[in-house]
Amino acid sequence: MTKEQLEKMSAFDGEILLADGFDECVVGMTLSDDEWVALYDATLVVNQLARDMPYECAMEFFEFNIEGAYMGKKTPVFIFMDQADDTLD
């Protein structure tokens, strides 16, 4: 997501939480328990992590440290977009 798009998202909801270093992986916003939260493409997050470590390690790091982190009601949501596309075939 571009810097301008992220700024618009923050203007819409000033309490929205973002995962540091993964701005390019944000794909939008979604409702979670009646709260607007950031929506990330988990595939992009894992691929970004895999630039610095083996893919299997990147996936494990993502699952434990990013996807598994709870930061309150505004915790971002992660979805594997490429896997969602495969189920439509």
Backbone torsions as a table, in degrees:
resi	resn	phi	psi	omega
1	MET	NA	143.9	-178.7
2	THR	-75.5	163.3	178.3
3	LYS	-60.0	-40.6	179.6
4	GLU	-63.0	-42.2	179.0
5	GLN	-65.2	-39.9	177.5
6	LEU	-64.4	-38.3	178.0
7	GLU	-65.0	-39.6	176.9
8	LYS	-64.0	-39.4	178.7
9	MET	-64.0	-42.8	178.6
10	SER	-67.3	-34.3	177.6
11	ALA	-67.7	-35.7	178.5
12	PHE	-65.5	-42.4	179.2
13	ASP	-144.1	101.9	-176.5
14	GLY	-65.7	-11.5	-178.7
15	GLU	-98.8	2.7	-177.1
16	ILE	-63.0	138.7	-178.9
17	LEU	-102.5	139.0	178.5
18	LEU	-121.3	147.4	176.2
19	ALA	-81.0	119.8	-177.4
20	ASP	-57.0	131.2	174.8
21	GLY	85.9	2.7	-176.7
22	PHE	-123.8	31.9	-178.6
23	ASP	-58.2	-35.9	-178.2
24	GLU	-72.7	-8.1	-179.1
25	CYS	-97.5	-5.8	177.7
26	VAL	-72.8	132.4	179.0
27	VAL	-114.2	-6.6	178.4
28	GLY	156.6	-152.2	179.6
29	MET	-130.0	157.5	176.0
30	THR	-148.8	163.9	175.7
31	LEU	-90.3	133.9	175.5
32	SER	-136.9	115.1	-176.7
33	ASP	52.1	46.7	178.3
34	ASP	63.2	21.8	176.9
35	GLU	-123.0	137.9	173.5
36	TRP	-75.4	129.0	-179.8
37	VAL	-134.1	159.2	176.6
38	ALA	-71.3	142.0	177.9
39	LEU	-113.6	124.5	-177.6
40	TYR	-113.6	147.1	169.3
41	ASP	-84.5	106.9	-176.6
42	ALA	-62.4	-30.7	178.2
43	THR	-61.1	-43.6	178.3
44	LEU	-64.4	-38.6	179.4
45	VAL	-63.1	-49.2	-179.1
46	VAL	-63.3	-42.6	179.3
47	ASN	-62.8	-36.8	177.3
48	GLN	-65.6	-43.2	177.6
49	LEU	-63.1	-35.7	-176.4
50	ALA	-70.6	-8.0	174.2
51	ARG	-66.9	-26.3	-174.9
52	ASP	-113.9	0.4	-178.5
53	MET	-157.8	163.1	176.5
54	PRO	-58.2	150.5	-176.2
55	TYR	-55.3	-43.6	-178.2
56	GLU	-61.5	-40.3	177.6
57	CYS	-67.2	-39.1	178.4
58	ALA	-62.2	-42.8	179.2
59	MET	-64.2	-44.1	179.1
60	GLU	-64.1	-43.8	178.4
61	PHE	-60.6	-45.4	179.0
62	PHE	-59.2	-50.6	-176.7
63	GLU	-60.7	-42.1	-175.2
64	PHE	-83.5	-46.5	-170.3
65	ASN	-95.1	-22.8	-176.3
66	ILE	-111.6	-62.9	-179.1
67	GLU	-63.5	-36.1	-177.1
68	GLY	-83.6	-4.2	-179.3
69	ALA	-81.3	127.1	176.7
70	TYR	-105.9	123.4	-178.0
71	MET	-118.2	26.6	-179.7
72	GLY	97.2	-166.6	-174.9
73	LYS	-60.2	-24.0	-175.9
74	LYS	-97.3	15.6	179.1
75	THR	-58.0	129.9	179.0
76	PRO	-60.4	158.3	177.5
77	VAL	-108.9	139.2	-179.6
78	PHE	-120.5	133.5	178.0
79	ILE	-135.4	137.7	177.7
80	PHE	-81.7	97.3	-173.8
81	MET	-64.9	-39.6	-177.6
82	ASP	-67.1	-35.0	177.9
83	GLN	-69.9	-35.1	178.0
84	ALA	-64.7	-39.6	178.9
85	ASP	-64.5	-36.8	-178.6
86	ASP	-65.2	-31.0	-177.6
87	THR	-73.9	-14.4	-179.4
88	LEU	-83.6	-11.9	-178.3
89	ASP	-74.6	NA	NA
